[in-house]
Amino acid sequence: MHNSTKISVIKLLFFMTRVTFMVIVISLTLTSLLLAEDVKSQRLDQVSVSINVNKTTLHEVLTDLSRQSGFNFVYSQQLAQLEIAEFKTRNMTLDKALKVLSGEQNLRFEQINNSIAVSKLPVVKKQEPGRISGKVVDERGEVLPSASVRIVETGQTVQTNMDGKYSLSLKPGTYTLEISYISYQKQRITGVSVNEGKNTPLDIAMKVDSKGLQEVVVTSSYKKASIASLYALQKNTSNLSDGISAEQIGATPDKHLGETLKRITGVSTNENKKVVIRGIAERYNVSVLNGSTLPSTDVQERDFEFNLIPTNLVENVVVAKSITADMPYGFAGGLVQITTKSVPESNFLSISIGTSFNSRTFGKDFLGYGRGKYDYLGFDDGSRAHFPTGLLNLVGKFDPVKDDSQNEIKAAQVGEQNKRIGGTERLGTRSFQAMPSQNYQLSLGRAYSLSKTKVRELGFVGSASYRNTQTNDYVPSIRRGDWSHEPTRGDDPTDVNTGNIYGFNTTLGLLLNGGFKTEKHQINTYNLYTRIFDNRFSRYTGWSFENPKNDSDMKYGGILEDDRPKFTDLLQNKVSGKHRVKSLTIDWSVARTSLKSLEKDAISASQTAREIGNRVLYVYQPGTVSDPGSGPLHRDEYIYKENNFDGVINAAYDFKLGKTSHVFKTGVNYLKKHAFYDWQILPIVKGTNSIVPIDLIPIQDWGNFMSMENTGSSLFYFKQDYTSNKFEAESINKGGFLMLDHKLLPGLRLVWGARAEYFKLDTITNSASLLRDKNSKIFFEEKKDWYFLPSANVTYSPLKELNLRASYAKSAVRPGMMENSRFSRYNPNYGSVVRSNGVSSTLIDNYDAKIELFPGAGELLSVSYFYKYFDKPAEYYRLDNENNGRGYITISNSDWAKVRGWEFELRKSLDFVYEGLPFLKDVYVSGNLTLQKSEVRAREIQYETTPAGVDTMYYKYLKYPRALYGQVPLLYNAGLQYAGKKLGLNVSLNHSGYKTFITGIEPAFVEYERPRTQMDAQISYKFLKGKMETKLNMSNLLDAPFRYFINDPTTYELKPGNEDKLNLEWNDKYKYKFGFSEKFEEGYVDPVTKRRVGDRETFSRYTGRTFSLSISYNF
């Protein structure tokens, strides 16, 4: 390379080095300037701004902030128009000012160098808190007030109230709870999940600290803690009981409690209304609603019809079968304790709608008399108002045959009275279109916490429900009472009495319960109102007992119609309180329960067949003045009111003796009942000289012939008074008790005590009660006003899951008010006249033993035995003192009765079958079986006149025992349920064996109900995360009928050598023929006499299959 070339290259390199150096220096200078600028834009906390504007826009606010801070704000035209009511800052750094503005207007500020981008934040739904709530109890199931419940993660702590309940509001998440109580082991429960807006139930059972002051902490999982508490709550009650919860009721198609109760162990029902417990009839059972006794719904019987209470208002039903001293009302079968919906732990709102149809109603003719405009609402529109006050009694005062001047009451007065009563437009059968059943329900619950640190809780639950149901029951045979008891020719298939019962039912239910509680005090109110409009219209065709079928004048049977519109109102208002001061707990309640039953414008009418040419016409027949009783066509109306006022106050004191714990309890109760009954009958009769063929005129037009201008040819209402048609009475029941509850040894508990009970019944109005037959007063005076009733219950638990129980108690069942009145009335349930002649109190000795095993959560295996001895049991007898073959029914005391039986119950999950199928843990099999037997020593009233001419009365005691009235020897239920998270399946089977429906002194008077098996099913599914649920219910899938029978005299014969002997009891005189017994045997037709030999089926009724669909939604 030349030298000149080298020099040129060196010069070039030197020049490039200087240029590079200068570029680096300029770059570093510019970079430092930019860095300085960045530092300025990042220090928002060093720029202060002040602003005070009202009713402006975001654009104006940001313009002002930009002017003061030097920052540029970038935002959309839409955000520029955002209205700002007020924005104030004073010497506030820019970053804080923007945070305030962001919080108020939901804005996002993002810095980019010297600019700030503004945008709208997305709307984020605020996460609702969840709740943990439950009850803290000891090993006996007794509540532990003031127990401490602490959340480990947050430190939040609450104390249980006097009912042992607690409630905690928490953010969704998983927590650990720590529960402590003096002298008990501390419990720590892990893995308790809280979900947004939902309640997590958690009951805790505490164990006594046997190591004194040494701290012991027992740790378990949430699932295990729930199982332990369930054991405590189920197994540690002091008496023997069985029950059913709202969840279990919801898995059945039952509409009211009358359909539900038969699913409880040892319980059966009559016509799905009246309850029989352990085969002991309804009058020996007591029903309480929220702890207060319920009035009798039947005019002549001591019972309660459970179809009055819709199932959707019920929280649970518990049937107590053994007695403790603090139970204020005597019973022999069971105490049915109904609890309505209570104050919720969390807020809820739910609605439900449903419909159903019946296989025997849908698409069929639906007959009845005239309806009112408001029948679908359950109220009368006035069209049934035909019983004004002040009606004149015409008996002995008006005779249409006599000249008007000879009558005390004139024809014009009778005509005016007819006008006041009203016409006959509503009478006469007409056809309606049967509608599917419809039901609606709205429920609302609210819970408010008034303090964050203490228990101050207020809440209420309300529910409104409506249901309308129409039924068409088919009656293939009725041979009771006035109906012919057998075909004239046993082989004549047309000689039957048959018909239908059409039911139109509207049920309204309203509930409003509220409560306020603190750690030491609690006040609750209960308000329930139900109204039922139940219109039963029966229409039978056949032949009567007096006029059986023949080939001459009785070729065609008659028609008997009976229309019974009945309005029933049940109202309960109750206030109760509970207060705890250290070891003393006081609870009290006052309640008023009223029932009003109004059978309004009931009509009984008969039609006879008339041959006109080659046609047969059925016509209504008015009566005559000389007809006995109410005649072939009459209107009647009754009103029955019963008001119950009761009050209870109890005190319990907890104390310890050494290491054993005890409770002393005492209290008093007061119950006053007042009943009023009035019954009026208006037979429609004609004058004897009637020229107009009134029976050929439509019955709706008969009112046009009631002016009485011509007395001989007019129709009129023959008002007559009966000595037994009005009744008013009052009873007082009061008592007090002393009771001790001991936990003597580990696993051994003794509860014993006694109560003193006073009863007094006063008849205010019923002159017939004071009439005398054979110089004997009909009203039965009580021998004793006070009774001393001891009781004792012992429970031994050798294992945590096992209970061994035994109990004894004496109880007294007092007469119902109407049972001690001289009263008679036709009862369609029995197909006969029912008479009341008076009864006295019944004393019962009750013995019970039970073994219970709780193998898992919600699982039970139990066996129990019971024995009861009745002194003077009251029973419904069928008698035939007039020897007319029809007889009547009356209630009377027998001498003694004995009832004994076994009960078995099982509920078990199938998770043990195969662990590889996890769904089996949600499959449960359940069943219960009751076997029972009874015997009664009956007695008959005998009258005798002494040689001195004095009439006397005495009892004849029968030596051969028989079954107790209402006895059911065999009962069982079986069920299979799958309760998944979304899908639910349930199939249940209920069977009731032979039942003694009405008793008597010989088989021809004893009426039995034949065995009946009912199968029901339900399919349910939950949608929308469990908020919506649909249920398909199928009821009475086997279309099982109700069937009754009597052992007909053709089934038994005289014993040899007894043909001429008198005054023998039936067992001494007769024996059953070969092939016959007390059970139902259809028999055969004798080929010689053409008479049927076999048991008489007195009544059969098919109700059909019902399918219903309901949808509920929980907000």
Beta strands, then each sheet from edge to edge (+ up, - down):
strand 1: 48-57
strand 2: 72-74
strand 3: 83-93
strand 4: 107-112
strand 5: 115-120
strand 6: 130-137
strand 7: 148-151
strand 8: 157-159
strand 9: 165-170
strand 10: 173-180
strand 11: 186-194
strand 12: 199-201
strand 13: 204-205
strand 14: 217-221
strand 15: 241-245
strand 16: 267-270
strand 17: 274-277
strand 18: 286-289
strand 19: 292-293
strand 20: 314-320
strand 21: 335-340
strand 22: 348-358
strand 23: 365-368
strand 24: 430-433
strand 25: 437-449
strand 26: 456-478
strand 27: 498-518
strand 28: 521-542
strand 29: 558-581
strand 30: 584-612
strand 31: 615-620
strand 32: 633-657
strand 33: 660-686
strand 34: 715-717
strand 35: 726-745
strand 36: 748-765
strand 37: 772-773
strand 38: 776-777
strand 39: 786-796
strand 40: 802-813
strand 41: 823-827
strand 42: 832-836
strand 43: 842-853
strand 44: 860-871
strand 45: 874-879
strand 46: 888-893
strand 47: 896-909
strand 48: 923-937
strand 49: 939-945
strand 50: 951-957
strand 51: 970-979
strand 52: 983-992
strand 53: 995-998
strand 54: 1007-1009
strand 55: 1012-1023
strand 56: 1028-1035
strand 57: 1042-1046
strand 58: 1052-1054
strand 59: 1070-1072
strand 60: 1084-1085
strand 61: 1092-1093
strand 62: 1096-1102
strand 63: 1106-1114
sheet 1: 1+ 3-
sheet 2: 2+ 5+ 4-
sheet 3: 9+ 6- 12-
sheet 4: 9+ 6- 13-
sheet 5: 8+ 7- 10+ 11- 14-
sheet 6: 15+ 20- 21+ 18+ 19-
sheet 7: 16+ 17-
sheet 8: 31+ 30- 29+ 28- 27+ 26- 25+ 22- 63+ 56- 55+ 52- 51+ 48- 47+ 44- 43+ 40- 39+ 36- 35+ 33- 32+
sheet 9: 31+ 30- 29+ 28- 27+ 26- 25+ 22- 63+ 56- 55+ 52- 51+ 48- 47+ 44- 43+ 40- 39+ 36- 35+ 33- 34+
sheet 10: 23+ 24-
sheet 11: 31+ 30- 29+ 28- 27+ 26- 62+ 57- 54+ 53-
sheet 12: 37+ 38-
sheet 13: 41+ 42- 46- 45+
sheet 14: 49+ 50-
sheet 15: 58+ 59-
sheet 16: 60+ 61-
end
